[in-house]
Structure formats: C-alpha cells, structure tokens
Amino acid sequence: MTNTSKYWQIGKISFLNKLAYISDTISSAGFLILILFIFSQLWEAVYSNMNLTNVAGFTKNQMIWYLMLTEVLLLSFPRIENQINEDIKSGSVAYILNKPYNYIWYQFSIYLGDLISRLLINFSIGIVTVFFFTKSIEINFVYLPLILLTFFLSFTLNFFITMSIALSAFIIEDTIPFFWIYQKILFTIGGLMVPISIFPEFLRKIAENLPFNYILYGPARLALHFDWFYLSTLLSNQLLWICITGVISYFIYRFGVKQLDVNGG
Amino acid sequence: MSTVVKYLKFTWRYFKFNIQTAMEYRASFISQIVFMILNDVFLLFFWWIFFSKFNQIKGWELNHIFLIYAVAAGGFGFATVLFGNCMRLGELIAGGQLDFYLALPKNPLWHILVSKTSISGLGDLFFGIGVYFFSKDPNIFGFLILLVMIMCSGIILASFSVIAFSSAFFFGHSESFGRLYTNALVSFSLYPSSIFKGFVKLLIFTVIPAGFIAYLPTNIILNFDMAGFLSVVGFSLFSAILASWVFNIGLKRYESGNLIIVRM
C-alpha cells in the first residue's frame, strides 16, 4: 500500500466510524442551536436597545452568522488529545510506534476523517438554524472554495497546536488541563464569541500577532467580508504558523520517543 | 442520632476519603483546581470585552455578571464536588452499574451522588466564592446570602441533572440528551435574564430552571427580599424531592448488567 493510500484508508475508517456513532455529534449540534439562540437574543437586545446598525463592521445578522461559523469550526474539531494523552500515560503508544506508519500523520488521518463527518453535520444544522433566526444569508457562496481552503488550513493549524500540547505528555504526563486553557484561548483571543475587531486596541494587536485568530476569527471574517487582500494575508499566516507548529510537534515527538520508558506487562 | 446527622456524617466521610485519594497525586490535584479557576476567568473575558464596548445591556452591567458567575459557577462547583456522580448518572444506569449501591442500606440515590467528588469542581467553587469580592459592593451579609444561594443553586443543578439522566432508565443510552440538557441549564444561567422574552422567560423558570440557579439568587444578593429568598430555598427543596421521586420510579425499571467490578 502506498503512503497516501494507507493514510486515506485510516481517514476513511475514522469518518465512517464517526458516522456510525453519531449521537455525540448530534448532541454537539444541539448545543450549537442552543448557543445560537442565546446569542441571537443577546445581539438582538444590544442592537435594538442602542439603535445600532453596525458594530466594528458587523451588522446584527452578520454577528449571528459569525458566531455560527466560529462555533461550527470549534465544535467540529475532534478531541484527539484525550486518546493521545491516554496512549502516552498508559504506555500503549509503544504498540503504535512499531506500526508501518508515522504517528503524527496517522493521528492527522484520524483527525481529518472524524472532523469531516462532524463538519458536514454541524455546518448543515448551523446554516439552517442561523437562517431561521436571521432570515438572511450573509455568506457569498461564489467564494466558497476559497473559504473552504481557509477552513482546511484552520483545521490543520489546530491539529498541529493540539499535537504539540498532547505530545508534551511524554514529558509532563497529564496535558488535559493545558487543553482547557488552549480552548479558552480560542474562546477569547481566537475570536470565538465576538470578532477580535471589537477588542480594545492593545488587545486586538496582541490577538492579531498570535496564531489563534487564524483558526476561528480569520476564516469566519473572510466568509462574511470577502476581500482578496485579507485572503492573501490569512493564507500566508496560516501556512507560516502550520510550518512553525508542525516543526515543534515533530521535535517534541522525536524527543518523547527517545525518552519513552515502557514497563512491559 | 437523627437520620439527617447520620447522612451528613456519611457524606462528609465520602468527601474526605475522595479528597485524600485525589491528594495522593498532589500535582494533578492542584493543577485541576488552578486550571479550572483560570478556565472560569477566561469565561469572564468575553463579558469584559462586551461591557467595555457597550457599558450596559438592559440595565445589566459587568458587576451583575460577576454575581451571576459567583452563584452559577459556585453552584456548579458545589453540585459536582458534593454530588460528583450527578453528571455521570446516565452512564451508570445504562451500564447497569448501580448494583453496588442497591445492595447497601443507605438511600441509593444519595449514595450514588456523594460517592464521587469532582476535583476540578473545587476550582469552580473557589472561583465562585472569590469572584464575589470583585463585584460592586461586597459585604458580610451579601457573602452569607451568597453561600446559601450557592448551595441552593447546586442542589437545583444536581437535582435537574438527576432528572435528565434518569431518562436512561426508560430509554437506555441517553447520555447525549442528559448532557445537552445540563449544558442548556448551565448556558442559560450564564447570561443576563433581561435578554430573554416571552415563552423563553417562562422556560427558564420551569423546565430549564436557570432563573432559580442564577438570576433570582443574583437579585437577592443585590437587593435582599425575604419572599425571593424563600422561593429559591423552597424551589431547591422541591427539585430535590422531584429528583428523588423520578429516580425511584425509574429504579423500578432498572436492569442489572451483572458487571463484576473491583472497588478499591
């Protein structure tokens, strides 16, 4: 089997596996509807109470669509960190290491397969829900292929950041608390709930110089306010941070495997 | 010794035992608490950005949000620390893992709930208590009321989780429903009530009682009134009785998994 086809098969199994056990995805889609409802009420109160038509370049409907896009991206990220953390802590990673595949690409195939099935469901439900709340369509579907490309790079960047943290389990054992913080960083300076253009000046500058805004804020902003200049900025920054985090995760993995000490049993 | 005292002692012993067990891994114990506090601080970040842009929304300011978080996070912490299995009940029922509790003389529901302590829940509890001192006018009386409201809020949250997860008695694996319901309960509790209108407002004081978990307690801490105070305390007792009733009806349909497990 060629390199590409074995990873393709791993991804396909992960995709079908997720579809077979769909209840978790449905549950997260339920949460998506809930949070969109709460925020549609919140933004309705803000815009109507203060007679606003536009906040930092976003109309009320765009604000709700923005949240739908960022939530869909976030809820579609598979939680591979739990499994990796467990594999390393329990030592069962040793049984994976001698298999004829690269561990990082193996995890990436599983991640993508799982993610695509979640994305299909979350995106479909998200679009229907947000259309029901706003009675408008705020995405220009002509640019959809380019928007999807930035989504794909967002997933890849999230994967390498996740791997860098998860593989640290070789050194610090339990990495789960770090994921709570990473998730909250995405919630805040990643721009999950509000676009970072709303932030106070100093904070916006900090957020713009970190990779997290290219995971949620960037793709969602592009989908709502497409422009070619921002597309090129976003793509180049996503690629740059993928390279940096990819190299970091590779070196942590190499270091961890050398340090690995498994007691047989 | 009265039954209440016996049960309080029983609960305290479980709590002490669970904490001692968790403290065997001291670094993990501390990191779970510290990181949960940080986690909650990050949640407030959204509101800080929000109110730095809009000042107030229908009369609610950042100060009120601090109080909402004090009660809701504190209540969630109280529920998961003292009744740690309330969020795992569906899994235990569907997996046929209640046999151990049914064979012992204590009330099964109470025994199941108190036999687990969430360590990260301690972080929520500390955060809830701590954030009160960042609100507008912290004082001793308000703080004492806060402690009572945290307990009531925790009891309501745990009770409605029990009701939601008891659906596993009737429908088998229903963890997704239970999780969605408890998510809804917590999510509605963390936003100002003034943004909801009409039917939704009715929902949050009945089927999804977020109103009793956060909004009413927040108002009582701000402007104490006896009627409101008694209604929250009364609702928490009512929800505990309701949870016990639903659980006992479901228990009659329970099927053992004949699972052999070692409890160490």
Interface residues (C-beta under 8 A of the other chain):
Chain A: S23 D24 I26 S27 G30 F31 L34 I35 I38 Q41 L42 E44 A45 V46 N49 M50 V55 D174 P177 F178 W180 I181 K184 I185 F187 T188 M193 V194 I198 F199 P200 L203
Chain B: S28 S31 Q32 V34 F35 M36 L38 N39 F42 L43 F45 F46 I49 F50 S52 K53 F54 I57 K58 H173 E175 S176 F177 R179 L180 N183 A184 S187 F188 Y191 S194 I195 F196 K197 V200
